Amino acid sequence: MSDYELYYWPVPFRGQFVRAILAYADKRWDEYDSESIVALMETAPDRQPVAFTGPPLLVDKQARVALAQMPAIAYYLGETLGLLPEPVALRAMTLKIVNDANDVIDEITLDGGRQMWTVARWKEFVPRLRRWMGIWETTGRRQGLQAKEGFLLGQARAGVADIVTATLWGTLSDKFPSIGQMLDEAAPAIAGLTRRMNVLPPLANLRAQSQAQFGDAYCGGQIEKSLRRVVGRA
C-alpha cells in the first residue's frame, strides 16, 4: 500500500525532487496520468485537496495533508521524514537551497517556456548558470564539503539539501552532458556530492526507473526542444 499520492507530469523536472525525497526515505507513492492531473487542475479550488494551479501536488494519505508547490512539499517531507538538520539556521539554509533549485529550473526553462532559447540567449545565460553552480559550491565549501566526501551542510548524514542538490545537478548532467562538464569545472565539490548521492541504491533505482519511464525527456514541450538546440553552443 502506498503512503502518498503524487500528481506530476511524466518528466523528471520539478516533480523529480519530490520523487527523490520519497525514494530516499523508502516511501511508496502512486502517480496519475496527465488527464487526471488536468482534470484536478480544472476542478474548482474549493473542491481540490489543496487549492492550487499546477503540479506537483502531494497527498500524505495517513496524515490527511495535501500540499502544492515544490519547496513546501520538500520542507514538509523533510520535517516529517527526519531529513532536516539542526540547528534552525541549517533548516532555513535547507529551504534556501530548495528555493534556489526551483529558481534554477525556472531559469533553465525561461520561466516555463515564456520564450524559446536561441544561441544568443544561451550564450548570455551561461555565465549566470556557472554563477549558480558557484553559489552551491561556496555554500558547501563553507560547511567543509570536499569533492570526495561530506554533505552539503556539514552534517553526518544526507538530508533534503543533499537530495535536492543531487537531483537538480544530476538530472541536468544526465540530460545535457555539457552542463555536467560545466559543473565539474565550476563546482567540483558539488559534482562529487551529486555523484555520491546518485549511486546510493534508492536514488540509483529512481534514476533507472525514470529513464525507463521518461526516456531522454527533461521538461518536455517546445522549450526542451529549443534548449537541446543550444546547450553546449557557448
Secondary structure as UniProt FT lines:
FT   STRAND          4..7
FT   HELIX           14..24
FT   TURN            25..26
FT   STRAND          29..31
FT   HELIX           34..41
FT   HELIX           45..47
FT   STRAND          57..60
FT   TURN            61..64
FT   STRAND          65..68
FT   HELIX           70..80
FT   TURN            81..82
FT   HELIX           88..108
FT   HELIX           110..113
FT   HELIX           119..142
FT   TURN            143..144
FT   TURN            147..148
FT   TURN            152..153
FT   HELIX           160..175
FT   HELIX           177..186
FT   HELIX           188..198
FT   HELIX           201..214
FT   TURN            215..216
FT   HELIX           221..230
FT   TURN            231..232
//
